[in-house]
Amino acid sequence: MAELKFEITKNIGVLSESARGWTKELNMVSWNEREPKYDLREWNPDHTRMGKGITLTEEEVETLKKLLNGEEIEDDIDEDDFV
C-alpha cells in the first residue's frame, strides 16, 4: 500500500477535545500533494495520527454553511443556569 502524504496547510479551528487529548479540527489539508481541501477529523496532539474524517470542496462547505444557517439547531443550554 502506498504511503499517505498529507500537509495541514491551514488550521481553521478546534471543535472539541477528547479526554485522551485528541482534537476534532477543521483544517485545510493537502492529501498526496493535491490542492488543499477542507478537512474535518480528529488528530492526536502532535498531528502524526488521525481518525476517520471527511474532506469537502469549497463549494460543499458553502452548501453546508447555507444548510446550517437555515436549520434551527437545538442547544442543550439551560437558560436558568445564567445569572
LOFI-668099 format. One line per field, with one value per residue: residue in one letter; chain; x negated, y, z negated of N, C-alpha, C in turn. Coordinates in steps of 0.1 Angstrom, whole numbers, plus 5000, padded with zeros to 4 digits. Atoms other than C-alpha are relative to their C-alpha. Example, Ala and Ser with C-alpha at 12.3 -4.5 7.8 and 13.67 -1.06 7.14 Angstrom:
resn	(A:S) $
chain	(A:A) $
n_east	(4991:5009) $
n_north	(4988:4989) $
n_up	(5000:5000) $
ca_east	(4877:4863) $
ca_north	(4955:4989) $
ca_up	(4922:4929) $
c_east	(4991:5008) $
c_north	(5012:5011) $
c_up	(5000:4992) $
// end
This chain:
resn	(M:A:E:L:K:F:E:I:T:K:N:I:G:V:L:S:E:S:A:R:G:W:T:K:E:L:N:M:V:S:W:N:E:R:E:P:K:Y:D:L:R:E:W:N:P:D:H:T:R:M:G:K:G:I:T:L:T:E:E:E:V:E:T:L:K:K:L:L:N:G:E:E:I:E:D:D:I:D:E:D:D:F:V) $
chain	(A:A:A:A:A:A:A:A:A:A:A:A:A:A:A:A:A:A:A:A:A:A:A:A:A:A:A:A:A:A:A:A:A:A:A:A:A:A:A:A:A:A:A:A:A:A:A:A:A:A:A:A:A:A:A:A:A:A:A:A:A:A:A:A:A:A:A:A:A:A:A:A:A:A:A:A:A:A:A:A:A:A:A) $
n_east	(4992:5008:5000:4990:5006:4991:5005:4990:5005:4994:4992:4989:4995:4997:4986:5000:5012:4996:5007:5014:5008:4998:4992:4992:5004:4997:5012:5002:5010:5004:5002:5008:5005:4989:4995:4994:4985:4995:5001:4995:5003:5007:5015:5007:5006:5011:4995:5006:4990:4987:4989:4993:4994:4995:5005:4990:5005:4995:4986:4993:4999:4991:4987:4999:4997:4987:4991:5001:4994:4986:4995:4999:5007:4996:5011:4998:5003:4988:5001:4999:5014:5006:4996) $
n_north	(4988:4988:4991:4989:4988:4990:4988:4991:4987:4989:5005:4991:5000:5012:5001:5006:5008:5011:5002:5006:4990:4998:4989:5000:4987:4996:4995:5001:5011:5005:5014:5005:4988:4995:4988:5001:5000:4999:5013:5000:5013:5000:5001:5001:4987:4995:5001:5011:5010:4994:5009:4998:4987:4996:4989:4992:4990:4986:5000:5008:4993:4989:5006:5004:4988:4996:5009:4998:4987:5001:5010:4996:5011:4999:5001:5007:4990:4997:4986:4997:5000:4986:4990) $
n_up	(5000:4999:5012:4999:5003:5004:5006:5005:4995:5008:5011:5001:5014:5007:5005:5013:5004:5008:5013:4997:4994:4986:4997:4987:4994:4986:4994:4986:4999:4987:5000:4989:4992:4992:5004:5013:5002:5013:5006:5014:5006:5013:4999:5013:5004:4991:4987:4992:4998:4998:4999:4988:4998:4986:4993:4993:4991:5004:4996:5010:5013:4998:5001:5014:5007:4997:5007:5015:5003:4998:5010:5014:5007:5014:5009:5013:5010:5008:5002:5015:5006:4998:5010) $
ca_east	(5000:4987:4977:5004:4989:5006:4999:5021:5018:5041:5056:5091:5102:5108:5143:5136:5110:5114:5102:5072:5061:5072:5088:5116:5104:5114:5083:5072:5053:5034:5036:5009:4997:5031:5049:5059:5095:5115:5110:5128:5114:5098:5060:5036:5017:4987:5008:4990:5021:5057:5091:5116:5130:5144:5130:5150:5145:5151:5185:5195:5186:5206:5236:5231:5230:5262:5279:5267:5277:5312:5315:5327:5303:5315:5290:5286:5280:5304:5310:5318:5280:5273:5273) $
ca_north	(5000:5034:5059:5085:5120:5149:5185:5207:5240:5260:5253:5269:5258:5232:5220:5198:5179:5144:5131:5114:5147:5142:5172:5174:5201:5219:5224:5229:5197:5187:5150:5134:5168:5177:5210:5216:5209:5215:5186:5177:5149:5140:5144:5133:5161:5161:5156:5123:5102:5108:5094:5090:5122:5140:5163:5190:5212:5250:5245:5218:5239:5268:5245:5231:5266:5275:5244:5250:5287:5277:5250:5257:5237:5229:5235:5218:5251:5256:5293:5291:5285:5321:5349) $
ca_up	(5000:5009:4982:4975:4977:4960:4951:4929:4948:4926:4891:4891:4856:4830:4823:4793:4773:4760:4726:4743:4758:4794:4810:4836:4860:4892:4913:4949:4958:4989:4995:5016:5028:5043:5039:5002:4992:4961:4937:4905:4884:4850:4846:4819:4801:4825:4856:4866:4863:4873:4871:4899:4913:4943:4969:4985:5015:5011:5029:5005:4975:4989:4993:4958:4944:4961:4948:4912:4913:4924:4897:4862:4841:4806:4778:4745:4726:4697:4696:4658:4653:4664:4639) $
c_east	(4991:5001:5010:4992:5010:4993:5011:4995:5006:5009:5011:5006:5002:5014:5001:4987:5005:4991:4986:4992:5001:5010:5007:4998:5005:4987:5001:4988:4997:4997:4992:4996:5010:5004:5006:5015:5003:5000:5004:4998:4993:4985:4994:4993:4989:5003:4992:5010:5014:5011:5007:5006:5006:4992:5011:4994:5006:5015:5008:5001:5010:5015:5003:5003:5014:5010:5000:5006:5015:5006:5000:4994:5003:4987:5004:4997:5013:4998:5002:4986:4993:5005:5005) $
c_north	(5012:5009:5012:5013:5011:5012:5009:5014:5012:4994:5011:5000:4986:5000:4994:4993:4988:4998:4995:5010:5002:5012:4998:5014:5001:5006:5000:4990:4996:4986:4996:5011:5006:5014:4998:5000:5001:4986:5000:4986:5002:4998:4998:5013:5004:4998:4989:4989:5007:4990:5002:5014:5002:5011:5006:5010:5014:5001:4992:5007:5012:4994:4995:5012:5005:4991:5002:5013:5000:4991:5006:4989:5002:4999:4994:5010:5003:5015:5004:5000:5013:5009:5012) $
c_up	(5000:4988:5003:4996:4997:4995:4996:5004:4992:4989:4999:4986:4994:4995:4986:4997:4992:4987:5002:5007:5015:5002:5013:5006:5014:5005:5015:5001:5015:4999:5012:5010:5009:4993:4986:5000:4985:4994:4986:4995:4986:5003:4987:4998:5009:5015:5009:5002:5001:5000:5014:5000:5013:5005:5008:5009:4995:5003:4990:4986:5001:4999:4986:4991:5002:4993:4985:4996:5001:4990:4986:4992:4985:4992:4987:4989:4992:4996:4985:4994:5001:4990:5007) $
// end
